[in-house]
C-alpha cells in the first residue's frame, strides 16, 4: 500500500479561456474542479496505476470535505486531520490562443503544534501498514520547519521507503533526514547548490554530492525534457516521447506516483524510470490534473528513451 502525505490540500480549479487578458473581463469557456495538492495528485495517479492508497494530511472546512468525498469516490482511503478554517483553492488558467497556463495558488490554512502532534500520531499508526510513503508539496502557515524530517524519521524507524518532493527550507531539512528518493527540479537543485547550474555534467556532479549524503535516488526533473536519475547502480537520463500536451500541471506528481509504484513492487531501476516517465507523459495528455489513461501510459511506455550516462 502507498501512504501519501499532503499538508496543504486544495481544490484545483482549471479555467479554459480564449486569449487571456489582464485587467479585463475574461469569459470562461470550460471549467473543471478536482481534489488537489501535490500529494493528492500522487494519490490519484497511484490509484489509477493499481495501488491501494491512503491519503493523510490536513483538511479544513467545506473545501476539505469536498476533497475527502471526491477521493473516497476514487476508492482512496482518507485519514486526514481536520483543522479550523477552509482548505485552499488553486486556479489554473489555460489560454487556448497562446497555449499558456497561469496559476494562482492560495496559501492555505494555519495549523498549530497540537495539530502537528495529532498528525504525527496518526502517521505513525498508518505507516506500519503501508509499504512506501510519499511526502509532497508545501506546508500551511504555522507548520514547523522540521515537520517533514519528523515524518521521514518515523517512516524510517518502521523500515519504510520514503519519497520527498518539496522545495525551499523543508527540502533542505528533509534531505538531512535521508529519505529514499528526492525529486527536485532545476530551480530546486540550484537552490541546494547555491548557484546556477552550468550544463548536464555540472548538474550530475551536484546530484552525486547530494546522493552521497545518504539519499538512495536523486531524480532531477527537467520538465518536458525528462529527468536525470542518480543512484548507486548508475546515472540515467530519461527522455519522454513527443506528445500533444493538454495540461502539464501535476505531471511531476504523477511521476512521483510512478516511482512509488516501482519501488513498492521492487522493479528494476530502469523499469521504474520508464514507468514513472510514461505515467507523467500520459498525464500531460489529459485536462484533469493528476489523471492519466492506462492505454496512453502503455502506448508511451516503450517509447521512453533511457540513456545510461
PLY file of the C-alpha trace (Angstrom):
ply
format ascii 1.0
element vertex 309
property float x
property float y
property float z
element edge 308
property int vertex1
property int vertex2
end_header
0.00 0.00 0.00
1.04 3.61 -0.67
0.65 6.28 2.02
0.61 9.87 0.72
1.08 12.99 2.85
-0.44 16.31 1.73
-0.26 19.04 4.34
-1.64 21.76 2.04
-4.68 20.14 0.41
-6.52 22.16 -2.24
-9.36 22.23 -4.70
-7.75 22.54 -8.14
-9.80 24.72 -10.45
-8.94 24.76 -14.16
-10.37 27.55 -16.30
-10.10 27.43 -20.09
-10.23 30.85 -21.79
-9.52 32.16 -25.26
-6.95 34.99 -25.33
-6.50 35.69 -21.60
-6.27 39.44 -20.93
-5.04 41.19 -17.79
-7.30 43.87 -16.26
-10.28 42.82 -18.39
-13.30 40.53 -18.04
-12.41 37.04 -19.28
-15.22 34.64 -20.17
-14.51 31.05 -19.14
-15.13 28.51 -21.90
-14.71 25.44 -19.70
-14.08 24.83 -16.01
-13.10 21.77 -14.02
-12.82 21.14 -10.27
-10.68 18.38 -8.76
-9.22 17.42 -5.38
-5.67 18.75 -5.40
-2.39 19.43 -3.70
0.75 17.60 -4.81
0.25 14.59 -2.55
-3.39 14.29 -3.59
-2.27 14.16 -7.22
0.14 11.37 -6.26
-2.77 9.55 -4.59
-4.97 9.75 -7.68
-2.24 8.60 -10.07
-1.04 5.76 -7.81
-4.62 4.50 -7.54
-5.01 4.60 -11.33
-1.77 2.61 -11.58
-3.32 -0.13 -9.46
-2.04 0.59 -5.95
-4.05 0.65 -2.74
-3.70 4.20 -1.44
-4.24 6.02 1.85
-4.12 9.83 1.91
-3.34 11.83 5.03
-2.55 15.44 5.90
-4.61 18.45 6.97
-8.06 19.40 5.66
-10.43 22.18 6.66
-13.99 23.34 6.08
-16.31 22.67 3.15
-13.40 22.60 0.69
-11.66 19.91 2.76
-14.89 17.92 2.88
-15.16 18.14 -0.90
-11.62 16.81 -1.32
-12.28 13.93 1.06
-15.56 12.99 -0.64
-14.01 13.05 -4.10
-11.10 10.86 -3.01
-13.46 8.32 -1.49
-15.33 8.16 -4.80
-11.98 7.06 -6.29
-11.63 4.35 -3.60
-8.78 6.20 -1.87
-8.74 5.73 1.91
-8.83 9.10 3.74
-7.16 9.60 7.13
-6.90 13.39 7.41
-6.55 15.63 10.45
-9.32 18.24 10.42
-8.26 21.78 11.37
-10.14 25.11 11.62
-10.61 27.31 8.58
-11.03 26.42 4.92
-8.73 24.41 2.67
-7.33 26.45 -0.18
-8.18 26.66 -3.86
-5.59 26.70 -6.65
-6.57 28.16 -10.01
-5.01 27.23 -13.35
-5.96 29.42 -16.32
-5.31 27.80 -19.70
-5.28 30.18 -22.67
-6.22 28.27 -25.84
-4.94 31.04 -28.14
-1.45 31.41 -26.70
-1.16 27.89 -25.18
-0.14 29.37 -21.82
-1.00 28.29 -18.27
-1.23 30.80 -15.42
-1.56 29.61 -11.82
-2.90 31.27 -8.68
-2.04 29.33 -5.51
-3.73 30.27 -2.24
-1.63 29.95 0.95
-3.98 27.59 2.80
-4.95 27.22 6.46
-2.96 27.87 9.64
-2.10 24.93 11.90
-0.77 24.63 15.44
1.75 22.30 17.07
-1.16 20.37 18.58
-2.45 19.71 15.06
1.03 18.54 14.04
1.23 16.18 17.00
-2.15 14.72 16.03
-0.85 14.19 12.52
2.39 12.58 13.69
0.45 10.20 15.94
-1.91 9.23 13.11
1.00 8.91 10.66
2.89 6.51 12.93
-0.21 4.34 13.27
-0.76 4.32 9.49
2.81 3.82 8.32
3.05 0.36 9.85
0.54 -0.99 7.32
1.99 0.69 4.22
4.93 -0.23 2.00
6.00 3.21 0.84
5.38 6.83 1.83
5.28 9.93 -0.35
5.55 13.41 1.20
4.72 16.16 -1.26
4.29 19.88 -1.63
4.13 22.94 0.56
3.03 23.20 4.18
0.48 25.62 5.66
1.29 28.53 7.95
2.19 27.53 11.49
3.82 24.26 10.42
7.21 23.51 11.98
10.22 23.74 9.67
11.19 20.18 10.55
7.77 18.52 10.13
8.91 16.61 7.04
12.06 15.49 8.83
9.90 14.18 11.67
7.70 12.25 9.25
10.70 10.79 7.43
12.26 9.68 10.72
9.07 7.89 11.76
8.80 6.10 8.41
12.44 5.03 8.52
12.06 3.79 12.09
9.45 1.37 10.73
11.66 0.37 7.80
9.59 2.11 5.10
10.82 3.76 1.91
10.08 7.49 1.68
9.82 9.79 -1.36
10.16 13.53 -0.63
9.03 16.12 -3.17
9.08 19.63 -1.74
11.08 22.86 -2.00
12.84 25.57 -0.01
13.91 25.10 3.58
11.77 21.98 4.01
13.67 20.31 1.18
16.98 21.28 2.80
15.87 19.96 6.19
14.18 16.90 4.68
17.36 15.82 2.90
19.14 15.73 6.26
16.66 13.03 7.36
17.80 10.91 4.36
14.60 9.93 2.53
14.87 7.14 -0.04
14.22 9.39 -3.04
14.02 13.13 -3.69
12.71 14.74 -6.89
13.95 18.33 -7.19
13.61 20.38 -10.36
16.32 22.61 -11.80
15.37 25.61 -9.66
15.45 23.47 -6.51
18.81 21.92 -7.41
20.23 25.41 -7.95
18.81 26.41 -4.57
20.52 23.42 -2.94
23.79 24.19 -4.73
23.60 27.92 -4.00
24.44 28.77 -7.61
23.39 28.35 -11.22
23.87 25.03 -12.98
26.27 25.03 -15.93
25.24 22.14 -18.16
24.49 18.46 -17.67
27.89 17.50 -16.22
27.57 20.17 -13.53
24.00 19.02 -12.81
25.16 15.43 -12.38
28.07 16.47 -10.16
25.76 18.31 -7.78
23.27 15.44 -7.81
26.05 12.95 -6.98
27.12 15.04 -4.00
23.54 15.06 -2.67
23.15 11.33 -3.30
26.40 10.57 -1.49
24.92 12.01 1.72
22.57 9.04 2.09
19.82 9.61 -0.49
19.36 6.37 -2.43
17.85 8.00 -5.54
18.15 11.62 -6.70
15.68 12.28 -9.51
16.20 15.69 -11.12
13.13 16.77 -13.08
13.74 18.59 -16.38
10.07 19.18 -17.23
9.17 18.24 -20.79
12.82 17.22 -21.36
12.52 14.33 -18.91
14.78 13.71 -15.94
18.25 12.74 -14.74
18.41 9.93 -12.18
21.42 9.37 -9.93
21.66 6.11 -7.98
24.29 3.68 -6.73
23.85 1.47 -9.78
24.38 4.31 -12.24
23.32 7.63 -13.74
20.45 7.68 -16.22
18.75 10.21 -18.48
15.05 9.60 -19.22
13.64 11.27 -22.33
9.84 11.14 -22.74
8.26 10.71 -26.17
6.82 13.72 -28.00
3.18 14.31 -27.10
0.46 16.91 -27.55
0.36 18.35 -24.04
-3.04 19.45 -22.74
-2.27 20.11 -19.06
1.23 19.86 -17.60
0.19 20.79 -14.05
0.73 17.82 -11.75
2.97 15.87 -14.14
5.74 15.87 -11.54
3.28 14.39 -9.05
2.22 11.61 -11.38
5.93 10.88 -11.92
6.28 10.59 -8.14
3.42 8.09 -8.17
5.27 6.06 -10.82
8.43 5.94 -8.72
6.37 4.94 -5.68
4.80 2.06 -7.61
8.16 0.93 -8.94
9.80 0.98 -5.51
6.81 -0.75 -3.93
6.93 -3.57 -6.49
10.71 -3.85 -6.35
11.08 -3.22 -10.09
14.49 -2.78 -11.66
15.56 0.86 -11.67
15.34 1.17 -15.47
11.81 -0.24 -15.43
10.82 2.11 -12.61
12.19 5.11 -14.53
10.34 4.04 -17.67
7.06 3.58 -15.75
7.33 6.94 -13.97
8.17 8.78 -17.20
5.35 7.13 -19.14
2.77 7.94 -16.43
3.96 11.55 -16.29
3.75 11.96 -20.07
0.33 10.29 -20.20
-0.99 12.67 -17.55
0.09 15.68 -19.64
-2.25 14.46 -22.39
-5.36 14.87 -20.20
-7.06 18.01 -18.87
-7.67 16.67 -15.35
-4.72 17.22 -13.02
-3.26 14.01 -11.59
-5.13 11.85 -14.10
-3.99 9.56 -16.90
-5.45 6.81 -19.03
-3.86 3.39 -18.79
-3.91 2.92 -22.56
-1.96 6.18 -23.03
0.63 5.09 -20.49
1.01 1.67 -22.09
1.42 3.19 -25.56
4.09 5.62 -24.33
5.93 3.09 -22.13
8.12 1.53 -24.82
8.73 4.94 -26.43
10.51 6.32 -23.38
14.22 6.64 -24.16
16.60 5.83 -21.29
20.31 6.56 -21.62
22.97 5.38 -19.18
25.38 8.25 -18.73
0 1
1 2
2 3
3 4
4 5
5 6
6 7
7 8
8 9
9 10
10 11
11 12
12 13
13 14
14 15
15 16
16 17
17 18
18 19
19 20
20 21
21 22
22 23
23 24
24 25
25 26
26 27
27 28
28 29
29 30
30 31
31 32
32 33
33 34
34 35
35 36
36 37
37 38
38 39
39 40
40 41
41 42
42 43
43 44
44 45
45 46
46 47
47 48
48 49
49 50
50 51
51 52
52 53
53 54
54 55
55 56
56 57
57 58
58 59
59 60
60 61
61 62
62 63
63 64
64 65
65 66
66 67
67 68
68 69
69 70
70 71
71 72
72 73
73 74
74 75
75 76
76 77
77 78
78 79
79 80
80 81
81 82
82 83
83 84
84 85
85 86
86 87
87 88
88 89
89 90
90 91
91 92
92 93
93 94
94 95
95 96
96 97
97 98
98 99
99 100
100 101
101 102
102 103
103 104
104 105
105 106
106 107
107 108
108 109
109 110
110 111
111 112
112 113
113 114
114 115
115 116
116 117
117 118
118 119
119 120
120 121
121 122
122 123
123 124
124 125
125 126
126 127
127 128
128 129
129 130
130 131
131 132
132 133
133 134
134 135
135 136
136 137
137 138
138 139
139 140
140 141
141 142
142 143
143 144
144 145
145 146
146 147
147 148
148 149
149 150
150 151
151 152
152 153
153 154
154 155
155 156
156 157
157 158
158 159
159 160
160 161
161 162
162 163
163 164
164 165
165 166
166 167
167 168
168 169
169 170
170 171
171 172
172 173
173 174
174 175
175 176
176 177
177 178
178 179
179 180
180 181
181 182
182 183
183 184
184 185
185 186
186 187
187 188
188 189
189 190
190 191
191 192
192 193
193 194
194 195
195 196
196 197
197 198
198 199
199 200
200 201
201 202
202 203
203 204
204 205
205 206
206 207
207 208
208 209
209 210
210 211
211 212
212 213
213 214
214 215
215 216
216 217
217 218
218 219
219 220
220 221
221 222
222 223
223 224
224 225
225 226
226 227
227 228
228 229
229 230
230 231
231 232
232 233
233 234
234 235
235 236
236 237
237 238
238 239
239 240
240 241
241 242
242 243
243 244
244 245
245 246
246 247
247 248
248 249
249 250
250 251
251 252
252 253
253 254
254 255
255 256
256 257
257 258
258 259
259 260
260 261
261 262
262 263
263 264
264 265
265 266
266 267
267 268
268 269
269 270
270 271
271 272
272 273
273 274
274 275
275 276
276 277
277 278
278 279
279 280
280 281
281 282
282 283
283 284
284 285
285 286
286 287
287 288
288 289
289 290
290 291
291 292
292 293
293 294
294 295
295 296
296 297
297 298
298 299
299 300
300 301
301 302
302 303
303 304
304 305
305 306
306 307
307 308
